[in-house]
Amino acid sequence: MGHAVLIIDDSTTLRQQVLEFLKDAHLFDRYLEASNGIEGFKMLLSNPVDVILCDLEMPGMDGLKFLGMLGSRNELRDIPVIILTGREEKEQKVRGLERGASDYITKPFDAAELIARVKVQLKIKMLQDNLKEQNRKLEELSNTDSLTQLANRRFLMKALEKEFHRSERNGSALALVMADIDHFKKINDSYGHQEGDFVLKAVAGAVSDNLREYDLAARFGGEEFALVLPEAALGQAMLVAERVREKVAKLALKGHLQGQRVTISLGVAAHPNPQIKTIDDLIRLADDALYAAKREGRNRVIIAD
């Protein structure tokens, strides 16, 4: 969308003057205007902005109150605000800086000074945004299994703990499905680990397909996967597990694995359950059901007793 600036001032003449200076400098792609703090705040709620220039004294909501409103919203508080004021009192400037203003410009202002100060704040905002994006990517990497792109075991346990406590508090249902690829060692031994990795990725895609937005698919370890299904009772989880089993069984593998059939065994457990007091109990019951499916011939779903 490009960079955007918001100019808040009750003087139409001053807004136009600032607009002309900024447009001549080609710093922004979008230019927004508001005649007071309330109008400006509403505009921010639906328009991403990189820099705000705000008059200190305005009817309705002045610059200080506007800064207070801005600081109350996490998604807005990092937007740099340059206060425009015709007053020289140091106390007023200090109050503005304490409320979150990034800089001050005293009216009447020089065009070159205005542009220079805006450039500084725009650069700071860009650096902040880049840092946030890098942190987001790092967090995503730390929570993701690099091979399958599903959640990793670390993130799974955090999510399971959160959902388990919610289930305990509200008495709501929580289901866990454990799945394991049948005869996976034979695939690795016969075709090599590279083809084994291809099977893992194909199964991961089938396991995570068609889940609800708040469900979680994760690689538990090796060739074992887990599905966390909030608000799902045992019967609902059974249907999900059966759908996943069928989808994996229908996978059409390519290359050296063409014609090779892959199946999975699945175990399902759900809370509330008198046998489940902890997360470990939930995992144990689902795992026990999984290995019962293995013992009973594989390529099937078993529900924990």
C-alpha positions in Angstrom: 0.0 0.0 0.0 3.0 2.3 0.4 3.7 4.8 3.1 0.9 7.0 4.5 0.8 10.2 6.6 -2.0 11.7 8.6 -2.3 15.4 9.2 -4.6 16.5 12.0 -5.2 20.3 12.3 -8.4 22.4 12.6 -6.9 24.9 10.1 -7.6 23.9 6.5 -4.9 26.4 5.4 -2.2 24.8 7.5 -3.2 21.3 6.4 -2.9 22.3 2.8 0.5 23.9 3.5 1.8 20.8 5.1 0.4 18.7 2.3 2.2 20.7 -0.3 5.5 20.4 1.5 5.2 16.7 1.9 4.0 16.0 -1.7 7.0 18.0 -3.0 9.3 15.8 -1.0 7.7 12.6 -2.4 7.9 10.8 1.0 4.4 9.2 1.0 2.0 7.4 -1.3 -1.2 8.3 0.6 -2.1 11.5 2.4 -4.9 11.6 5.0 -6.4 14.7 6.6 -8.5 15.2 9.8 -9.8 18.5 11.3 -9.6 17.2 15.0 -8.3 14.5 17.2 -11.6 12.4 17.2 -11.8 12.4 13.4 -8.1 11.5 13.2 -8.4 8.7 15.7 -11.4 7.2 13.8 -9.4 7.4 10.6 -6.5 5.5 12.1 -8.7 2.6 13.0 -9.2 1.7 9.4 -6.2 3.2 7.7 -2.5 2.1 8.3 -0.4 5.2 8.8 3.4 5.6 9.2 3.7 9.2 10.5 1.2 11.6 12.2 1.5 15.4 12.3 -0.9 16.7 14.9 -1.8 20.2 16.1 -1.5 20.7 19.8 -4.6 22.9 20.3 -7.8 21.9 18.6 -11.5 21.9 19.5 -13.1 18.8 20.8 -10.0 16.7 21.3 -6.6 18.4 21.5 -3.2 17.0 20.8 -2.5 15.8 24.3 -5.8 13.9 24.5 -5.2 12.4 21.1 -1.8 11.1 22.3 -3.5 9.6 25.3 -6.0 7.8 23.0 -3.2 6.6 20.8 -1.3 5.1 23.7 -4.3 3.2 24.8 -4.3 1.0 21.6 -1.4 -1.5 21.2 -1.7 -1.4 17.4 -1.4 2.4 17.3 1.0 3.4 20.0 4.2 2.9 17.9 3.1 5.3 15.2 5.4 8.4 15.5 3.6 11.6 16.2 5.1 15.1 15.4 3.2 17.8 17.4 2.6 21.1 15.6 2.3 24.0 18.0 2.6 27.8 18.0 3.5 27.8 21.7 7.0 27.9 23.0 6.4 26.9 26.6 8.8 24.1 27.7 6.3 22.6 30.1 3.8 22.0 27.3 6.4 20.3 25.1 7.5 18.1 28.0 3.9 17.0 28.6 3.5 16.1 25.0 6.7 14.1 24.9 5.6 12.3 28.1 2.3 11.4 26.5 4.1 9.8 23.6 4.9 12.5 21.0 8.1 11.7 19.0 9.0 15.3 18.1 7.8 18.9 18.1 7.7 21.6 15.4 6.9 25.2 16.3 4.7 27.2 14.0 5.4 28.9 11.7 7.8 26.3 10.5 10.4 26.0 7.8 9.6 23.6 5.0 13.1 22.1 5.0 13.0 21.5 8.8 9.5 19.9 8.6 10.7 17.5 5.8 13.9 16.7 7.7 12.0 15.8 10.9 9.4 13.8 9.1 12.1 11.8 7.3 13.7 10.9 10.6 10.4 9.7 12.0 9.5 7.8 8.9 12.9 6.0 8.9 12.4 5.1 12.6 9.0 3.7 11.8 10.3 1.6 8.9 13.1 0.2 11.1 10.5 -0.7 13.8 8.3 -2.4 11.2 11.2 -4.4 9.8 12.3 -5.4 13.3 8.7 -6.6 14.1 8.5 -8.6 10.9 11.9 -10.2 11.5 10.8 -11.1 15.1 7.5 -12.5 13.7 9.4 -14.7 11.3 11.9 -15.9 14.0 9.0 -16.8 16.2 7.3 -18.6 13.4 10.5 -20.5 12.6 10.9 -21.4 16.3 7.3 -22.9 16.4 7.4 -24.7 13.0 8.8 -28.1 12.0 11.2 -27.3 9.2 10.4 -30.4 7.1 6.6 -30.6 7.2 5.8 -26.9 8.0 3.4 -28.1 10.7 3.7 -26.8 14.3 6.6 -28.5 16.1 6.4 -30.4 19.4 7.4 -27.4 21.4 4.5 -25.3 20.1 2.1 -28.2 20.3 2.7 -28.6 24.0 2.2 -24.9 24.7 -1.1 -24.9 22.7 -2.2 -28.1 24.3 -1.6 -26.7 27.8 -3.5 -23.6 27.0 -6.5 -25.5 25.6 -6.4 -28.0 28.4 -6.6 -25.3 31.1 -9.5 -23.7 29.1 -11.3 -27.0 29.0 -10.8 -27.4 32.8 -12.2 -23.9 33.4 -15.2 -24.0 31.1 -15.9 -27.7 31.1 -15.7 -27.6 27.3 -14.6 -30.5 25.2 -11.0 -31.0 24.0 -9.9 -33.8 21.7 -6.4 -35.1 20.9 -5.7 -37.3 17.9 -2.3 -39.1 17.6 -1.4 -40.5 14.2 1.6 -42.6 13.1 2.6 -43.6 9.5 2.4 -47.4 9.1 5.6 -49.3 8.3 7.5 -46.0 7.8 10.9 -47.8 8.6 10.3 -50.0 5.5 9.9 -46.9 3.4 13.1 -45.4 4.6 15.0 -48.8 4.3 13.6 -49.5 0.8 13.7 -46.1 -0.8 16.0 -44.0 1.3 15.5 -41.1 3.7 15.0 -38.5 1.0 11.9 -40.4 -0.2 10.9 -40.9 3.4 11.0 -37.1 3.9 8.7 -36.8 0.8 6.2 -39.2 2.4 6.3 -37.2 5.7 5.5 -34.0 3.8 2.7 -35.6 1.8 1.1 -37.1 5.0 1.5 -33.7 6.8 -0.4 -32.0 4.0 -3.2 -34.6 4.3 -3.3 -34.4 8.1 -3.6 -30.6 8.2 -6.1 -30.3 5.3 -9.6 -29.1 6.0 -9.1 -28.4 9.7 -11.0 -25.6 11.4 -9.2 -22.3 11.8 -8.6 -22.9 15.6 -7.5 -26.6 15.2 -3.8 -27.4 15.3 -1.8 -30.0 13.4 1.7 -30.7 14.6 4.6 -33.1 14.1 5.0 -34.9 17.4 8.3 -36.5 16.4 9.6 -38.9 13.8 6.7 -40.2 11.8 4.1 -39.3 14.5 1.6 -36.5 14.2 -0.9 -34.8 16.5 -4.2 -33.0 16.1 -5.5 -30.7 18.8 -9.2 -30.2 18.4 -10.8 -27.6 20.8 -14.5 -27.8 21.3 -14.6 -31.3 19.8 -16.1 -34.3 21.6 -15.0 -37.9 21.1 -17.4 -38.6 18.3 -16.5 -35.4 16.4 -12.8 -36.2 16.8 -13.4 -39.7 15.6 -15.0 -38.4 12.4 -12.0 -36.0 11.8 -9.5 -38.8 12.4 -11.4 -41.1 10.0 -11.4 -38.4 7.3 -7.6 -37.9 7.8 -7.1 -41.7 7.5 -9.0 -41.9 4.3 -7.2 -38.9 2.8 -3.8 -40.4 3.5 -4.8 -43.8 2.1 -5.8 -42.1 -1.2 -2.4 -40.2 -1.5 -1.0 -40.6 -5.0 2.8 -40.6 -4.6 5.1 -39.8 -7.5 8.6 -40.7 -8.6 10.2 -43.8 -7.0 7.2 -44.1 -4.7 4.6 -44.2 -7.5 2.1 -47.0 -6.8 3.3 -47.3 -3.2 0.4 -47.1 -0.7 0.8 -45.2 2.5 -1.5 -45.6 5.5 -1.7 -44.3 9.0 -3.0 -45.5 12.3 -4.8 -43.1 14.7 -5.8 -42.9 18.3 -8.3 -40.5 19.7 -8.9 -39.3 23.3 -11.0 -36.5 24.7 -11.4 -34.4 27.8 -13.4 -34.2 30.1 -12.7 -37.8 31.1 -12.4 -39.3 34.6 -9.1 -40.9 33.6 -7.6 -37.5 32.5 -6.3 -35.2 35.2 -3.3 -33.8 33.3 -2.1 -33.2 29.8 0.2 -36.2 30.1 -2.9 -38.3 30.8 -4.6 -37.0 27.6 -1.5 -37.8 25.5 -1.1 -41.2 27.1 -4.7 -42.2 26.4 -4.5 -41.1 22.7 -1.1 -42.8 22.3 -2.5 -46.0 23.9 -5.4 -45.9 21.4 -2.9 -45.3 18.6 -0.9 -48.4 19.5 -4.1 -50.4 19.8 -4.8 -49.5 16.2 -1.3 -50.8 15.3 -2.0 -54.1 17.1 -5.3 -54.5 15.4 -3.9 -54.4 11.9 -3.0 -50.7 11.2 -4.8 -48.3 8.9 -7.6 -47.7 11.4 -8.9 -45.3 14.1 -9.3 -46.4 17.7 -11.0 -44.4 20.4 -9.5 -44.5 23.9 -11.7 -46.3 26.4 
